[in-house]
Amino acid sequence: MDKTKAMPEYIFESSWEVCNKVGGIYTALSTKARTLQHMLNDKIIFIGPDVWRENNAPDFIDDKNLFADWQQHAKTTEALSVKVGRWDVPGTPPVILVDFRPFFADKDALYYAMWNDFKVDSMQAYGDYDDSCIFAYAVGKVIESFYGFYKLENKQVAALFNEWMLGMGALYVKKHLPKVATLFTTHATSIGRSIAGNNKPLYAYMDGYNGDQMANELNMEAKHSVEKQAAHHVDCFTTVSDITACECCQLLEKEPHVTPNGFEPDFVPQGKDYKQKRSEARQVLINVAEKLCGCQIDKEALLIAISGRYEYRNKGIDVFIEAMNSLRLSNKLNTEIVAYIMVPGWVKEVRADLKEVVENNIQLTSPMQCPFITHWLNQMEHDKVLNYLYHAGFTNAETEKLKLVFVPCYLDGKDGIFNKSYYDLLVGMDATIFPSYYEPWGYTPLESIAFGIPTITTNLAGFGLWATKNTQVNHIDEGVVVTNRTDYNYFDVAEVITSSILELAQKNKRQVSGIQKKCFELAAKAEWKHFIVYHQEAFAIALANAAKRNC
């Protein structure tokens, strides 16, 4: 059997991040959508949470005519509160957003059934566990309703569930719709992330860790339980990289099929549009920095960024600041650098003083109060980034060759200061740095090279391992630097970053253009048209295993 051609006739794919941009899974699904839509023509149906209540999600296009008969049936006969339409991303696939709140009344019965049928232990649940599992249950109900209404029993149907949050959905479908081929993808194991986040050495002692034991120690029993049981009971368990596959084998005791995440070039401006957007981005980025610092900044300054989740150690934010401090103190720095930390924090409000001087283009002659940050935070005195900046002696004074700007908000185009999306600012950068300690895949460095921006990452990122296999030389000239990172070589990583940026700062325009070309070439190898085959194989495995179960 050719696994690449044994595709389902219908695919339901669910995630907390469908039409709900909170992390890298959103990017994975929204960029994959066009390829799957092209293959299945409205028979790839994404299911996400309706967390907007009376309003619509920003990237949701309501369509009362899409599956209109089922919409009516779901609402009137089965009391499902759903919004049906299209996801406003390339491919515009069908999407169903479900209000899961009414299902909280079923919580106790659901948890009992999950224990009775699959030994999922929810006794120690806390935090976001209930919301996630009730949403997963609602997804199962939606699939069950759609499947029954359109009489899909004799069709090849697959249902793919992303992350532990959707684990109960996978198990519900496995029990109630046995003919449906189930897939479960973990993008990062809950225990692996927790071990790393608690400053324990994940990699040096990986072979000695027991997932169940660590779940008990780290108070993660419920999340680990649903994740582990979903991995063991679905027809195909997958993860996003070789490094996370090792983690799954050790901590979940299940070997996954690896399905790496691709990207689509649709998101990248081309030709004159690229040049214009880059010019606009640089103007906005430098202008905000000038207002914070109260001085003029060279229009040719080197702009550098780190972005992603605010996971201080896991994402290498601490190493990034260490490297920037090393650059700031270096006597080898012959050009101005502005470094941006673009990680969403606990924002209290936009800075009114900064907003005023930006909007009215008021020229300041001295740094603003707290000249590092664009938005005020709650409990600023406890913020790790700000504390490290003050401890290291950053000032953002005119005499400093390197300035640092902390952007702690979601860059959705409505932040009040930049008012541009992340991609519309990324295009203005000269380099990005992602010195991750824990990074199952790593969309941020992939996005960076897709926009022609050279990046520095580590071999503890799935993307970093992939890039190492697909580049001849590990050097900034190739567009990607993959530095070796272990549990203990923090300062070595910072030194590699410092030296790479110093080298980049010496490049002329012709050399920079050559690096940009290398970035585009490598990014092209990671487009979904190349990576979709791994996902096709996973669907084929799931269909084959479902067929065996139903013989």
C-alpha positions in Angstrom: 0.0 0.0 0.0 1.3 3.5 -0.9 0.9 5.3 2.4 1.1 8.7 0.8 -2.1 8.0 -1.2 -4.3 6.3 1.5 -5.9 9.6 2.6 -9.1 9.9 4.4 -12.2 11.2 2.6 -13.0 13.4 5.6 -10.6 14.8 8.3 -11.7 16.6 11.5 -8.8 18.4 13.1 -9.2 20.0 16.5 -7.1 22.2 18.7 -7.5 24.9 21.4 -5.7 27.1 18.8 -8.1 26.9 15.9 -9.1 30.5 15.3 -7.4 31.3 18.6 -3.9 32.5 18.3 -1.9 31.7 21.4 1.1 29.8 20.2 2.9 27.8 17.6 0.1 25.3 17.1 -1.9 28.0 15.5 0.8 28.5 13.0 1.1 24.8 12.3 -2.6 24.4 11.6 -3.3 27.7 9.9 -0.3 27.2 7.4 -1.2 23.5 6.8 -4.8 24.4 6.0 -4.3 25.4 2.4 -2.5 22.1 1.5 -5.2 19.9 3.2 -8.0 22.0 1.7 -6.5 21.6 -1.8 -6.4 17.8 -1.2 -9.9 17.4 0.4 -12.0 20.4 -0.9 -14.1 21.3 2.2 -13.8 17.8 3.7 -11.0 19.0 6.0 -13.0 20.5 8.9 -11.2 22.3 11.8 -12.9 22.5 15.2 -11.9 25.1 17.8 -13.3 26.7 21.0 -15.8 29.5 20.8 -14.3 31.7 23.5 -15.7 35.0 22.0 -19.3 34.3 23.0 -21.5 37.0 21.3 -18.6 38.2 19.1 -16.7 36.4 16.3 -13.1 35.4 16.4 -10.9 37.9 14.4 -10.0 35.3 11.8 -13.4 33.6 11.6 -15.7 34.2 8.6 -19.3 33.3 9.4 -21.1 31.3 6.7 -24.7 30.3 7.4 -24.9 28.3 4.2 -22.0 26.0 5.0 -23.3 22.7 6.2 -26.6 24.6 6.7 -28.8 21.6 7.3 -26.4 20.2 9.9 -26.1 23.6 11.6 -29.9 23.7 12.1 -29.9 20.1 13.3 -27.0 20.6 15.7 -28.7 23.6 17.3 -32.3 22.5 17.5 -32.0 18.7 17.9 -28.8 18.2 19.8 -28.5 21.5 21.6 -25.0 22.1 20.3 -24.0 25.8 20.3 -21.8 26.2 17.3 -20.6 28.8 14.8 -19.9 27.5 11.3 -17.8 29.3 8.8 -14.3 29.5 7.3 -10.9 30.2 8.8 -9.5 33.4 7.3 -6.2 31.9 6.4 -4.8 30.7 3.0 -7.2 28.0 1.8 -10.1 29.3 3.9 -11.0 25.8 5.1 -14.3 25.0 6.9 -14.2 25.6 10.7 -16.6 24.9 13.5 -16.3 26.8 16.8 -18.1 25.2 19.7 -19.3 26.7 22.9 -18.2 24.1 25.4 -19.5 25.8 28.6 -22.9 24.0 28.6 -21.1 20.7 28.9 -19.7 21.5 32.3 -22.8 19.9 33.7 -21.5 16.5 32.3 -18.0 16.9 33.9 -18.4 14.3 36.7 -19.9 11.7 34.4 -17.2 12.4 31.8 -14.4 12.0 34.2 -15.9 8.8 35.6 -16.3 7.4 32.1 -12.7 8.3 31.2 -11.4 6.5 34.3 -13.7 3.5 33.8 -12.9 3.1 30.0 -9.3 4.4 29.7 -7.9 4.8 33.3 -7.6 8.6 32.9 -7.0 9.9 36.4 -8.6 13.3 36.8 -8.6 13.3 40.7 -5.7 15.8 41.0 -6.9 18.2 38.2 -6.4 21.9 38.6 -6.0 25.1 36.5 -6.9 24.8 32.9 -7.6 21.0 33.0 -11.4 21.3 33.3 -11.8 23.9 30.5 -9.5 21.9 28.2 -11.2 18.5 28.8 -14.7 19.8 28.6 -13.8 21.5 25.3 -12.3 18.2 24.1 -15.6 16.4 25.0 -17.6 19.1 23.1 -15.4 18.4 20.1 -16.2 14.7 20.3 -19.9 15.6 20.4 -19.6 17.8 17.4 -17.8 15.1 15.4 -20.3 12.5 16.5 -23.2 14.8 15.4 -21.7 15.6 12.0 -20.7 12.0 11.4 -24.2 10.7 12.2 -26.1 13.4 10.3 -24.2 13.0 7.1 -24.1 9.2 7.4 -20.4 8.9 7.1 -20.2 5.3 8.4 -19.0 4.0 5.0 -16.5 6.8 4.4 -12.9 6.9 5.3 -12.9 9.3 8.2 -10.1 10.5 10.4 -10.0 12.7 13.5 -6.8 14.4 14.6 -6.5 15.9 18.1 -3.7 18.3 19.1 -2.0 18.3 22.5 -3.2 16.9 25.9 -6.0 19.4 25.9 -7.8 17.4 23.2 -6.9 14.0 24.6 -10.4 13.3 26.0 -11.9 14.1 22.6 -9.7 11.5 21.0 -10.7 8.9 23.6 -14.4 9.8 23.3 -14.3 9.3 19.5 -12.4 6.1 19.9 -15.2 4.7 22.1 -18.3 6.1 20.5 -17.2 6.2 16.8 -15.1 3.1 16.4 -14.9 3.3 12.6 -13.2 6.7 12.8 -9.4 6.6 12.6 -8.1 8.6 15.5 -4.8 10.5 15.7 -3.3 12.3 18.6 -0.4 14.8 18.3 1.7 16.0 21.2 3.7 19.1 20.3 5.5 19.0 23.7 4.9 16.5 26.5 3.4 18.0 29.6 6.0 16.3 31.8 9.0 17.2 29.6 7.9 20.9 29.5 7.4 20.8 33.3 10.8 19.2 34.0 12.5 21.9 31.9 10.4 24.7 33.4 11.3 23.6 36.9 15.0 24.0 36.2 15.6 20.3 36.3 18.2 18.8 33.9 15.9 17.2 31.3 18.5 15.9 28.8 21.4 14.7 31.0 19.1 12.4 33.0 16.5 11.6 30.3 17.1 7.9 30.5 16.4 7.9 34.2 13.1 9.7 34.3 9.8 7.9 34.7 6.9 9.9 33.4 4.4 8.7 36.0 6.8 9.3 38.9 7.7 12.8 37.6 4.0 13.6 37.2 3.4 12.8 40.8 6.5 14.9 41.9 5.5 17.9 39.8 1.8 17.8 40.5 1.0 17.0 36.9 -0.9 13.7 37.3 -4.1 14.7 35.5 -2.5 16.3 32.4 0.0 13.5 32.1 -2.6 10.8 32.6 -4.9 12.0 29.8 -1.9 12.6 27.5 -0.4 9.2 28.1 -3.7 7.3 27.7 -4.6 9.2 24.5 -1.1 8.4 23.1 -1.6 4.7 23.9 -5.2 4.3 22.7 -5.4 6.2 19.4 -4.8 4.6 16.0 -1.7 6.8 15.3 0.3 8.8 17.9 2.5 11.5 16.4 4.9 14.3 17.5 6.7 17.1 15.7 10.4 16.3 15.9 13.0 13.6 16.6 14.0 15.2 19.8 10.4 15.1 21.1 10.0 11.6 19.9 12.7 10.5 22.3 10.9 12.4 25.1 7.6 10.6 24.2 9.3 7.2 24.3 10.8 7.8 27.7 8.0 9.8 29.5 4.9 8.5 27.8 6.3 5.0 27.0 5.0 5.2 23.5 6.9 5.6 20.2 5.4 8.2 18.0 5.3 8.8 14.2 7.2 12.0 13.5 5.3 14.7 11.5 7.3 17.9 11.3 5.6 21.2 10.9 5.9 23.1 7.6 5.2 26.6 6.6 3.5 28.4 3.7 5.2 31.2 1.7 1.7 32.9 1.4 2.5 34.8 4.6 5.7 36.3 3.2 5.4 39.5 1.1 7.2 39.4 -2.3 9.2 41.9 -4.5 8.4 45.6 -4.0 5.9 44.7 -1.3 8.6 43.0 0.7 10.9 46.1 0.4 8.1 48.4 1.4 7.0 46.4 4.4 10.6 46.0 5.5 11.2 49.8 5.3 7.9 50.5 7.2 8.8 48.0 9.9 12.2 49.4 10.5 10.9 52.9 10.7 8.3 51.9 13.3 10.7 49.8 15.3 13.4 52.5 15.4 10.9 55.2 16.1 9.6 53.5 19.3 13.1 52.8 20.5 14.1 56.4 19.9 11.1 57.6 22.0 11.9 55.2 24.8 15.6 56.1 24.8 15.2 59.8 24.2 17.9 59.9 21.4 18.4 59.4 17.7 19.2 55.9 16.5 21.1 55.2 13.3 18.6 54.3 10.6 21.1 51.5 9.6 21.2 50.1 13.1 21.2 46.3 13.4 17.8 45.2 14.6 17.6 41.9 16.5 14.7 40.0 18.1 13.6 37.1 20.2 10.0 36.1 20.3 7.6 33.4 21.4 6.1 32.3 24.7 7.3 34.0 28.0 9.1 30.9 29.2 12.2 32.5 30.6 14.5 29.5 30.7 12.9 27.1 28.2 12.9 29.7 25.3 16.3 31.0 26.2 15.3 34.5 27.1 17.9 34.5 29.8 20.6 33.5 27.4 19.4 36.1 24.9 19.8 38.9 27.5 23.2 37.6 28.6 24.4 37.7 25.0 23.0 41.2 24.5 24.8 42.3 27.6 28.0 40.8 26.3 27.6 42.7 23.0 26.8 45.9 24.9 30.0 45.7 26.9 32.1 44.6 23.9 34.7 46.9 22.6 34.4 45.2 19.2 30.9 46.7 18.4 31.2 49.2 15.7 27.5 49.6 14.9 24.4 50.4 16.8 22.1 47.5 17.8 18.6 47.6 19.0 17.4 44.2 20.5 13.7 43.5 21.0 12.3 41.0 23.4 8.8 40.2 21.9 7.3 37.9 24.4 3.7 38.4 25.8 3.7 39.1 29.5 1.1 40.0 32.1 0.2 43.3 30.5 -1.7 45.8 32.6 -2.0 48.6 30.1 -0.4 50.4 27.2 2.1 53.1 28.3 0.1 56.3 27.9 3.3 58.4 28.0 4.9 56.4 25.2 1.7 56.3 23.2 1.5 60.1 23.3 5.0 60.7 22.2 4.8 58.1 19.4 1.4 59.4 18.1 2.5 63.1 18.2 6.1 62.4 17.2 7.4 64.3 20.2 11.2 64.4 20.3 12.7 63.6 23.7 16.2 64.4 24.8 16.5 61.9 27.7 15.4 58.4 28.4 11.8 57.9 29.5 11.0 56.4 32.9 11.8 52.6 32.6 13.1 53.1 29.1 13.0 49.4 28.3 9.3 48.5 28.1 6.4 49.5 25.8 3.5 48.4 28.0 3.1 48.5 31.8 2.9 45.1 33.5 1.1 43.8 36.5 3.6 43.2 39.3 6.5 44.7 37.4 8.8 44.3 40.4 8.7 40.6 39.9 9.2 40.5 36.2 12.3 38.3 35.3 13.2 40.2 32.2 13.1 43.7 33.8 15.0 42.4 36.9 17.7 40.9 34.8 18.1 44.1 32.7 18.5 46.3 35.9 20.8 43.7 37.5 23.0 43.6 34.4 23.3 47.4 34.2 21.4 48.2 31.0 20.5 51.9 30.7 19.4 52.6 27.1 21.4 55.8 27.4 22.5 57.6 24.2 26.1 56.5 24.9 25.2 52.8 24.8 25.9 51.1 21.5 23.2 48.5 22.3 19.6 49.4 23.3 17.1 46.8 24.5 13.3 47.1 24.1 10.9 44.7 25.9 7.6 44.3 24.0 5.4 42.3 26.4 2.2 42.3 24.4 0.6 40.2 21.6 1.5 41.8 18.3 -1.9 41.5 16.6 -1.9 45.0 15.0 -3.8 46.5 17.8 -1.3 46.8 20.6 -1.5 50.6 20.9 2.2 51.4 20.2 3.4 49.5 17.1 0.0 48.7 15.7 1.5 46.1 13.4 1.3 42.3 13.4 4.3 40.2 14.4 5.0 39.3 10.8 4.8 43.0 9.7 7.6 43.7 12.3 9.6 40.5 11.8 10.3 41.6 8.2 12.2 44.6 9.5 14.7 42.6 11.5 18.3 41.9 10.6 18.6 38.7 12.8 16.6 36.7 15.3 17.9 34.6 18.2 16.1 31.6 19.8 18.6 29.9 22.1 15.9 27.5 23.3 16.5 24.9 26.1 13.2 23.3 25.4 11.7 23.6 21.9 9.9 20.6 20.4 9.8 22.1 17.0 10.5 25.9 16.8 8.3 27.9 14.4 9.9 31.2 15.3 13.3 30.4 13.6 11.5 28.8 10.7 9.3 31.9 10.3 12.4 34.0 10.5 14.2 32.4 7.6 11.0 32.3 5.6 11.1 36.1 5.8 14.8 36.1 4.8 16.0 36.9 8.3 19.0 34.9 9.5 18.5 33.2 12.8 20.4 31.5 15.7 18.8 28.5 17.4 20.0 25.4 19.2 20.2 21.6 18.7 17.6 21.2 21.5 15.0 22.6 19.0 13.4 20.3 16.5 13.9 22.9 13.8 17.5 23.2 14.8 18.1 19.5 14.3 16.3 19.6 10.9 18.3 22.6 9.8 21.6 20.9 10.7 20.7 18.0 8.4 19.8 20.4 5.6 22.7 22.9 5.6 26.3 22.4 4.6 28.0 24.8 7.0 26.8 25.9 10.5 27.5 29.6 10.1 25.7 32.9 9.9 26.6 33.0 6.2 24.2 30.1 5.7 21.3 31.9 7.3 21.1 29.6 10.3 23.4 29.0 13.2 22.6 25.9 15.3 24.5 26.1 18.5 25.1 23.1 20.7 23.1 23.4 24.0 23.2 21.1 27.0 21.8 21.3 30.5 24.9 23.2 31.7 26.6 25.3 28.9 24.6 28.5 29.3 27.6 30.8 28.8 29.0 28.9 25.9 25.7 29.4 24.0 25.7 33.2 24.8 29.3 33.4 23.5 28.3 31.8 20.2 25.4 34.3 19.8 27.7 37.2 20.6 30.4 36.1 18.0 27.7 35.4 15.4 26.1 38.8 15.7 29.5 40.5 15.7 30.2 38.7 12.4 26.9 39.7 11.0 27.5 43.4 11.9 30.6 43.4 9.7 28.7 42.2 6.5 28.2 44.6 3.6 25.0 44.8 1.6 26.0 42.3 -1.0 26.9 39.8 1.7 23.7 40.4 3.6 21.8 39.8 0.3 23.6 36.5 -0.1 22.6 35.5 3.5 19.0 36.4 2.7 19.0 34.2 -0.3 20.3 31.3 1.8 17.5 31.8 4.2 14.9 31.7 1.5 16.4 28.5 0.0 16.4 26.7 3.3 12.9 27.8 4.2 11.6 26.5 0.8 12.7 23.0 1.9 10.4 23.3 4.9 7.2 24.2 3.0 4.1 22.1 3.5 4.3 20.7 0.0 7.4 18.8 1.2 6.3 18.0 4.8 2.7 16.9 4.1 3.9 13.4 3.1 4.7 12.7 6.8 1.2 13.6 7.7 -0.2 11.5 4.9 1.7 8.5 6.2 0.2 9.1 9.7 -3.3 9.2 8.3 -2.6 6.0 6.4 -1.3 4.3 9.6 -4.4 5.4 11.5 -6.8 4.2 8.7 -5.1 0.8 8.6 -5.2 0.4 12.4 -8.8 1.4 12.5 -9.7 -1.1 9.8 -8.0 -3.9 11.8 -10.1 -2.9 14.8 -13.3 -3.1 12.9 -12.7 -6.4 11.1 
